[in-house]
Amino acid sequence: MPKKCNKEYSLITLYETFIEDCLKLKRVQANGKPLSAGTIANYGYTLKLLKGFCLKKDITLRIRTIQKLNTRELEREKNYWKKFYNYFSDYLYTTCKCFDNYVGQCFKNIKVFFGYLNKEKAIITGDFYKSFYVRKEEVAIYPLLPEELNFLIYDQRFEQSLSKRMREVKDFFVFGCTVALRFSDLNTLKKNNVRIVNQHHYLAVRSIKTSTDTLVKLPSYAVEIMERYKKEAKRLLPQFNSSNLNIYIKELLALAGFTQGVLKTRERRGKGITINKSNGSSIVPLRFCDVASTHTMRRTAITTMLSLGVSEQIVRRVSGHAPHSKEFFRYVLWAQTYQDQETENMFEILKQKSLLRVL
């Protein structure tokens, strides 16, 4: 009988099918829920990088089934994917100037793709892909301190100095720093997300990303913010797109005077690289306002609650983090630093509380 040849496929074509199946709900999460738009978008970014790599190197990436391969051919296949990992890593780091987290995310997506081929498409590629190393780095978080948030909420002179648009930015930002929602959830809030019980206002939201339900009691200043936009048709707050709001937030915090220098480092191949800001023809150190973004709102809300004594269990219920979330533990460590400072202040005051004895 003639020997059957192993099939070869175009990696790019199969990866496009992988994304199409995600979009058409042919591929879903283990619990049956559709993949989030953000996850599918990340798959798309990896596909774009793979196409750029093929174009740059003038190659066609192929995938071969392994059922009929002999020992020597299996070794050759193993070396093929080992070279792919090394060359594609070099492309991401050298040509695309990516940092470890992004490179790690790309290879994580590729490993998911290979798992899909083996388990869902019956294209048996072997487990060579399991040797793709997924790099990770701890990226610093930059939340506002409670004193800084207090300034944005209550300083009337600063409020009056702002333009109409910047007041809207401040309102949106302060609201976000209060309720710990992701930007995607904040930007879609409607009036029917608010419940009033015994004259107390509550924000009831189901997260777009995690489908987690949260119920947050709103302070009076957050209610006042909502009242300012009650003429909006259905929306609770002014609407922004993510890119513009990132720029506005940096401008707002600069106007607030939050311009203290910060050290921001990222890792490339495990080596720390200091990130600076380009200012025309010169490079200048980053300021706090430069590293602020829409993520700052959620991070500020979580760390503020923890810093001011709200229990971790309650904060997790508000934020939607899992009990053993590594990301949540980073917020706990940040809040502990603030609490340590407050404790030191208390001990300094304690020194002054001497007992006056009458002899």
LINRAJO-V74514 format. One record per backbone hydrogen bond with DSSP energy under -1.0 kcal/mol. CO is the residue of the C=O (numbers start at 1). NH is the residue of the N-H. If there is no record, write none. Layout:
co=CO nh=NH
co=CO nh=NH
This chain:
co=7 nh=65
co=9 nh=63
co=10 nh=14
co=11 nh=15
co=12 nh=16
co=13 nh=17
co=14 nh=18
co=15 nh=19
co=16 nh=20
co=17 nh=21
co=18 nh=22
co=19 nh=23
co=20 nh=24
co=21 nh=26
co=21 nh=27
co=29 nh=32
co=33 nh=29
co=36 nh=40
co=37 nh=41
co=38 nh=42
co=39 nh=43
co=40 nh=44
co=41 nh=45
co=42 nh=46
co=43 nh=47
co=44 nh=48
co=45 nh=49
co=46 nh=50
co=47 nh=51
co=48 nh=52
co=49 nh=53
co=50 nh=54
co=51 nh=55
co=52 nh=56
co=53 nh=57
co=54 nh=59
co=61 nh=11
co=63 nh=9
co=66 nh=69
co=70 nh=74
co=71 nh=75
co=72 nh=76
co=73 nh=77
co=74 nh=78
co=75 nh=79
co=76 nh=80
co=77 nh=81
co=78 nh=82
co=79 nh=83
co=80 nh=84
co=81 nh=85
co=82 nh=86
co=83 nh=87
co=84 nh=88
co=85 nh=89
co=86 nh=90
co=87 nh=91
co=88 nh=92
co=89 nh=93
co=90 nh=94
co=91 nh=95
co=91 nh=96
co=92 nh=98
co=99 nh=103
co=100 nh=104
co=101 nh=105
co=102 nh=106
co=103 nh=107
co=104 nh=108
co=105 nh=109
co=106 nh=110
co=107 nh=111
co=108 nh=112
co=109 nh=113
co=110 nh=114
co=111 nh=115
co=112 nh=116
co=113 nh=117
co=114 nh=118
co=115 nh=119
co=116 nh=120
co=116 nh=121
co=117 nh=123
co=124 nh=66
co=127 nh=130
co=128 nh=131
co=129 nh=132
co=145 nh=149
co=146 nh=150
co=147 nh=151
co=148 nh=152
co=149 nh=153
co=150 nh=154
co=151 nh=155
co=154 nh=156
co=155 nh=159
co=156 nh=160
co=159 nh=162
co=163 nh=167
co=164 nh=168
co=165 nh=169
co=166 nh=170
co=167 nh=171
co=168 nh=172
co=169 nh=173
co=170 nh=174
co=171 nh=175
co=172 nh=176
co=173 nh=177
co=175 nh=178
co=175 nh=179
co=176 nh=180
co=182 nh=186
co=183 nh=187
co=186 nh=189
co=189 nh=236
co=190 nh=193
co=191 nh=194
co=193 nh=204
co=195 nh=202
co=197 nh=200
co=200 nh=197
co=201 nh=218
co=202 nh=195
co=203 nh=216
co=205 nh=214
co=207 nh=211
co=212 nh=207
co=214 nh=205
co=216 nh=203
co=219 nh=223
co=220 nh=224
co=221 nh=225
co=222 nh=226
co=223 nh=227
co=224 nh=228
co=226 nh=229
co=227 nh=230
co=229 nh=232
co=234 nh=191
co=241 nh=245
co=242 nh=246
co=243 nh=247
co=244 nh=248
co=245 nh=249
co=246 nh=250
co=247 nh=251
co=248 nh=252
co=249 nh=253
co=250 nh=254
co=251 nh=255
co=252 nh=256
co=253 nh=258
co=254 nh=257
co=257 nh=259
co=258 nh=289
co=260 nh=288
co=264 nh=275
co=266 nh=273
co=267 nh=100
co=268 nh=271
co=271 nh=268
co=273 nh=266
co=277 nh=284
co=279 nh=282
co=282 nh=279
co=284 nh=277
co=286 nh=262
co=288 nh=291
co=293 nh=296
co=294 nh=297
co=295 nh=299
co=296 nh=300
co=297 nh=301
co=298 nh=302
co=299 nh=303
co=300 nh=304
co=301 nh=305
co=302 nh=306
co=303 nh=307
co=304 nh=308
co=305 nh=310
co=306 nh=309
co=311 nh=315
co=312 nh=316
co=313 nh=317
co=314 nh=318
co=315 nh=319
co=316 nh=320
co=322 nh=325
co=325 nh=329
co=326 nh=330
co=327 nh=331
co=328 nh=332
co=329 nh=333
co=330 nh=334
co=331 nh=335
co=332 nh=336
co=333 nh=337
co=334 nh=338
co=335 nh=339
co=336 nh=340
co=337 nh=341
co=338 nh=342
co=339 nh=343
co=340 nh=344
co=341 nh=345
co=342 nh=346
co=343 nh=347
co=344 nh=348
co=345 nh=349
co=346 nh=350
co=347 nh=351
co=349 nh=352
co=350 nh=353
co=352 nh=354
